[in-house]
Amino acid sequence: MKKALRIGLATTAIAAVSCATAIFNNTALTSEDYASTPFVQTAVLKQGASGGEVKELQRRLKDWGYYKGAVDGIYGKGTVEAVKAFQRKNGLTADGVAGIETYKALGMNDSVKVLENDKKGNSNYTSSDLYLLAKCIYAEARGESYTGQVAVGAVILNRVASPSFPNTVAGVIYQKNAFTAVSDGQINLEPNQTAMNAASDALNGWDPTYGCIYYYNPAVATSSWIFSRQTVTTIGKHVFAI
């Protein structure tokens, strides 16, 4: 069966345990730890959450005039009050928690798919996938902005979901001539915490590329074919295309 596009999230708003908890607490783990421990997250965003998904939530609320604070990825009191105001305006329970209905009202459809897929039992990605994805992000995009690093991870996951590519993270990354970092050996570098966080955000549904399956640096790209792909967005030095 084809793997889900994104990692399934736990169906209760209980703090994740095992590897994911250690990652978010910046606890050092070995590659063996990552390979043997399932990657799990929570089903909703609420006070105390952090990361790229929170940033996207804040950005949308700010654009619509509900949120006045910094788009910092930290779900604090200001974000809670903004979510409550948005929920009241849209006829939702004003609890300050961003669950499926709030996600839908915000138009965060990729995140809704993540949550709904989990209810169907499609939690297919593991911590070994997280670790390998972080290695590729670090090798390919460590000089890019944080959003640019998440975007590279998202492209890899979009390929996993596409019938035109292998259906595993490892299969996509190690596909022949797919990534320069694999060809030149940089894939073997140890990822830093930023790359780990970017991989986590990508696996949790943040896709700054809007579904792209290609990216390239036009300053160094030599393939005329890649320039023929339809450009969707540019983030830093990378052009993202379909």
N, C-alpha and C positions, 0 to 999 in steps of 0.2 A: 504493500500500500504506500502511496506517495506520502512523504512526510509533510506535516503542516508547515506553513511558511514561518511561523514564529513559535518559540517555546511556549508551551501551555503554562498558565499561571495557576497556582493553587486556588481552590474554590472557596477558601475561607480567609478572612483578613487576619490571619495569625502570622506572626513573624516567622520567616523562613529559618530552617535549621540547617545543620550540616555545612556543606561547602559554601553555599551562598551566604550564610551568616558570616562565616569567616572572611569571605572576600570583602563584604561590605564593612567589616570591622578592621580591614587592613591587616588581618592575621596572615602570616606567611604560610603557604601550603606548597607541597611538592607537586610535581607533575603526576605522581602516582595518586595523590589525594584527589586531584581534579578528575582523573580518569575513572576513579572508583565511586565517586559520590554524585548522586543525582542533583541537577540544578533546579532549584525551586524558588519561586517568588510569591508575592502576595497578590490577591485578586483585585484589590482596590487601592486607590491612592488616598491617604489620609494624613493627618498631622503627624509629622515625624519622618515621612517618606522623603526621598531625595533622588536626584538623577535626571536624566534627559527627558523622561516621560513627564516629570513634574515641570520641567522647563517649558515643554510644549503646552501643558495645561495653563501655566502662567501666561505664556505668550498670547494664547487665544483669549483668555480672560482680560488681559491688558488691552488687546486690540479692540475689544468690545466695551471697554470702559468700566469693567468690574474690579480690576486689580490695579493698584497704584504703586506697588512695591517693585523691587528689582527682580528681573527674571534670572534667578540664581539657582533654580533647581532644588530649593529647600521648601518643603511644605510646612510653613509656619502659620502663625495666627492670622497674618494678613491674607494668606492664600485660603485659609479656612473661611474667613469672612467673605472673600470674593466668591468662593464656590457657593456659599449659602445664598448670597445675593443673586447669583446666576440661577440657582435652583428655584428660589422663590419666583423669579421672573418667568421661569419656564414651567411652573406648575409641578415641580418635583419636591420631594421631601427635603427640607432645608436642614440637612445634618452636617454639611461641610465635608462630606466624604464623596469622592469621585468614583462611583461605581458604574455599572454598565449603562444605566439610563442617563446618567450625567455625561458619560463619554459620548453616547449617541447624540445627545442634545448639543454637545460641543463640536460634533462632526469628527471626532477622533475615531474613525471607522476601523483603522488598522488595529487599534487597541481593543475595540469591541470584538474583533475576530479572534484575538488572542484569548480573551476571557471566555468567549463562547466555545472555542476549540477545546479549552481545558475541560469544560463541562462534558464534552464528548469523549474525554479520555485521551486526547492527542498530545500528551506531554512527551515529545519525542527527543528533545535535545538533552544532552548530559553535560556534566562539567568538563569532560574531555573535549567536547565540542566548544565549550566556552574558552578553554585554555588554548586550543588550536586557533580559534578565531582571533583571540587576542594576539597570538604570535604573528598571524598574518597582518593584522591591523598595524601592529608595531613595526613590522618589517616594511610594509608598503606605504605607511602614512604617518609615521611618528613625527614628521615635520609639519603636519597639517594641524588645523584647529581641531578642537574636540569634536565639533559637528562633522568636520571632514573625516575624522577617524571613525565615527559612528556610521557615516555614509559608506565607507569602504566595507565595513562589516555587513551593512544592509544589502549591498550588492551581492556579497557572497551568499547570504541567506536567500535572496531573491533567485539566485541561480539554483540553489537547492530545491526551491519550489517549482522551477521551470522544467518542463519535459525535455528541453534542449540541452540540459546539463546533468551531471551526476546528482543523485538525490541524497547525498550526505555531505557534511561540511568538509570532511577529509577528502572525499572524492572531488569536490569542486576545487579545493585549494591545490591539490596535487595533480589535477588534470594537466596533461602535458602542455607546456608553453602558455599556461593560463596566467601565471603571475611571475613577474620578474624576480620577486623576492625568493621564490622557490628555486628558480634557475640559478641565481647567484649565491644561494646559501644563506641569505639573510633571514629566512624563515626559522633558522635555528637559534636566532637571538632570543634572549629571555625578555618577555614583554614586561613593561612597567605597569604601575597601578592604573595610570590613565588609560592604557590600552585595554586592561582588564575591565575597567568601568565602561569603556566604549563598547566592548564586546557584549557586556551585560545589557546595556541599553539597546543595542541592536537586537539581541535575542528577546528582549522584552517588548519589542514592537516598534521602536522608534526608527523610522525610515525617512531621513532627510532627502532621499533621492526620488521619492514617489514611485517606487517600483522599478528602478533601473537595474539592468543586468550587465552594464558595461561602464567602465570609467577609464579615463586616460589623461595624461598630461600632454597637451598640444605642443608644448615647447620641446618635447623629446620624442613624441610618438613618431614612428617611421612607417606604420602601416596606413596606406591610403584607404583601406577598407574601413577602418575604425572611424575615419572622418565622415563616412557616409551614414553612420548611425544617427538617429534623430536625437538631438540634444534636449534634455529635460531641464537640467540645472547645472550651474557651475559653483563649486565650493572650493575656495582656495585655488590651488593649482590644478585641480582635477575637474574635468568635464564629465558629467554623468549622462548616460544615454541609454536608449532602448533599441 
